[in-house]
């Protein structure tokens, strides 16, 4: 939980309106009482000629005496960000976000850092290690990685390794989602898609669904790969086995039906008993 910052009149703070602005020294004059929160400050550098203003508290970045620590932390972060810049918006980075989005990983991986910068920032190191099997010392071995407040901040390769580990651990769930996603895409490519919005039910044409599919389908395919060849092969074998069972059940059902129609009810019931599954259940399963 983020600690609440207390501002007091007379305190000196480093002020920055935008991320790329230089940090400038200001003095807190008064704490506002209205909403949204505002703080009255005076700029102390000569170039501002004593200018005063009401500003959001978020623009006061650090106590002026702590600015050296603040600058050091910014430099560490920028080094990790720079090391990850080439990965942003790549297929692998988008697949990482896909993995995180569909798992509880959001509870202990900072979403914004992963999505915007392709950077791994753990929020609960204990849970992260338990889920992925990765150790903090391994993550710190990556270039520019560092530890801060019981967290790990590491550049792009570490985010990919973490997402791949999460995909392997949660392979069954993710592959089920991938299968459902594929079925949905096939249906939408024919019938389009309806969705609810504030203005009512909206309809997306099949052509647009196909175009969107071209962007997202590669992410799902890469996700399948990350889940591991062994589990994918096992699922394929099970799918083939289910298909064969369904085929044989259909043949037996047809035989039982023919026996009933031919008046050989005793033989039909014996065959149904040997099958071990009531005929109505077989028919119901085929209809679902």
N, C-alpha and C positions, 0 to 999 in steps of 0.2 A: 504494500500500500504506500502511495506517495505521501511523504510527510508534508503537513500543512506549513507553509512559509509565513512567518510573522514579519510584517513590515512596521517599522516604528519611525515617527518623525525624527529627523536628524541623521538617520542612517545613510550611508553612501553605498550606491549600487552601480553596477555596470549596466548600461542601457543599450538596447539594440532593437530597432524597429523592424528590420528585415534580416534574414539569415546571413547575408553577405556584408552587412554594415559593420564598420568598426565598433568596438565596444567603447562607449564614452561614459565618463563619470557623471552621476547625477545625485542630487540630495533629495531625500524624501521630505516633503513639507507637510502633507496632510493625507489622511486615509479617508476616502470617500465612503458615504453611507448608503448610496443608491445602487441600483442594479441597471446595467452590468457594472461590476466592480471597477473602480478607477482610483488611481493614486496621483496626487499632485506632486510634481517634481520640479526641481530647478537644475538646469544644465550648468555645470561648473567650468567647462572649458571656455576660454576667452572668445572663441569663434562664435559661441552662442549668445554672448553678451547678456548673460543672466536670464535667458529665456525660460519661462515657466509654462507647464502644460499638465493637463489631466491625461493620464495614459493607462492602458490595461496593465495589470500586474505582471502578465506574461512577458512584457518587454523588459522587465528587470531580471536579468539573467543570473547574476551572481553578486554577492557582496564584494565590494571593491577590493577589500583586503584579500579575498580568495581568488582573484582573477588569474593568478599564475596557475593554480590548479585547474581552473576552468579552461584556460588556453591549452593546457597539456591534454585534458580530456578531449577537447575538440580535435587536436592533432591526431590522437589515437584513432578517433572515429573516422576522420577523413582518410587516414591511411587504409583502414578497412574498406571504406566506401570506394576509394580509388581502385583497390585491388579487385573489387567486384563489378566495376563499371561495365566491363565488356559483356558480362553475363546477363545484365538487365534486359528483359523482354525477349530473351532467347527461349527456344522450345524447352530446354531443360529447366530454366528458371520458372517458366509458366507451369511446368509439370510439378515442380516443388510446391508451388502455391496450390495446385489442385490436390496434392496429397494433404497438405496442412488444412485446407478448407474442409475436407471431409472426415477429419479425425479430431480427437480431443487435443491434438497437439497445440491448438490455439491457446490452451490453458497454460502452456509453458514455453511457447515460442512467440516472440513479438511479431505480430502479423505485419505491421507497417514496415519494419526493417526488411523482412523477407520480400514483401510485395514491391516496395519502392526501390530498394537498393540491392536486392539479392544477397543480403547479409543475414547471417544467423545470430540472433540475440536470444539467449535463453532467459526465461523469466522465473523458472523454478528448476534449478539445476538437479535437485534430487529426483524429481519426477521425470525430467528429461533423460537422465542417465538410466533410470529404471525402465523406461519405455523403449529406448533405442539400443541400450547395451553399450553406448559410446561413453568414454570416460573424459572428464574435463581436461586431463593432461594431454590426451590425444588431440582434442580440439585446439588447445593452446599451442600445439606444434605447428599449426598453419601460420603462414606468413601474416604478420600484422595483428594476429589474434591477441586478445588481452582479457583479463578478468577484472570485474568491477562490481562491487556490492553483491558478492556471491552469485554473479552472473558471468556468462561467457559471451564475448562478442568476437565473431570470427567471419572471415571473408567468404566469398562465394563457394569455393570447393567444400567448405565445411557444411554449408547449407545443403548442398547436393547430397553429401554423404549422410546427413541427418535425415533428409527426405527419403532416401533409398532405404535406410534402416527402418524407418517408420512404415514404408510400403511393405517390406518383407514381414515385419511383425504383424501387420494388419492386412495381410494379403487377401484372406477370404472376404473380408468386408469390402475392400477396394475392388476386387474382381467382380463381386456381386453388383457393385455400383456401376462398374464399367459395362457389364452385360446389360443392365437396365438402361444405361445411357445409350448403348448401341440400338437396343430395341426402340427406344423413344425417337432416336434420329431417323431410323428407317420409317417409322410411322409418320413422323412430321414431314419427311421428304415427299410423302404421298398426299397427306391430308392437311398439312400445315399445323399450326399450333394456336390454341386459344389460351389467353392468360388474363387474370383479373388485375385491373389498375384502378386508380381513384376515379377515373372517368367511365369505368364500366369494363365489360369484357372486350378485350382487344384480340384481333386475329392477325397472325403472321402468315404470309403466303408461303407455300412449299419452296418456291425458288429462293426466298430469303433464308429459310431454314437450311437449305442445302449449302448456301454460301457460308452461313455461320458454322455449319458442320465442318467445312474445309479448314476452318481455323482451329477448332477444338478437337477434332478427331485425332490428330497426331499426338496431342497431349495424353489422351486416354490410351493410345497404343504404347507410348513410352512408359506410362504408368504400369501397364500390364507387364512390360519387360522388367521393371524394377521390382515387381512382386516376386519374381523368381521363376526360372524355367521349371523347376520340380513341381511346384504347386500348380502351375498352369497345365503341365502335362497330366497331373493327377485329375484335375477338374475336367480336362478333355476326355480322359478315359471314362470318368463317371458319366459324362454326358453321352458318350457313345454307348455305354452300358445301359443307361436309361432308355435310349432310343431302341436298342435291341430288345430290351424287356417289353417295351411298348409294342414293338412289331410282333413279337411272339404272342403277347397277350391278345393282340388283335386277331391273330390266326386261330388261337384257341377259342376266342369269342365267336368267330365265324363258324368254327366247327360245331360248337355247342348249339348255336342258332339253327344250323342245318339239321342237327340231330333232333332238336325240338320240332322243327317243321316237318321232319320225316316221321314223327311219331315215336322216336326212340328216346323217350323222356328219361328212362332209367339210365341209359348210357350217357345222356347229356348231363344228368345230375352227378354221375360218377366222375365224369371228366371235369365238371365244375368243382367237385370236392377235391380232386387231385391238384387242380390249379391252386387251391388254397385261398383264393380271393373271390368274393361274391361278384357275379357278373355286373351287377348294377354299379359297383365301385369302379370297375374297369371302364365302363361307359362314362361315368361321371368324370373320371380323371382325364379322359380324352376330350371332354367338352370344355375343361378349364384351360 
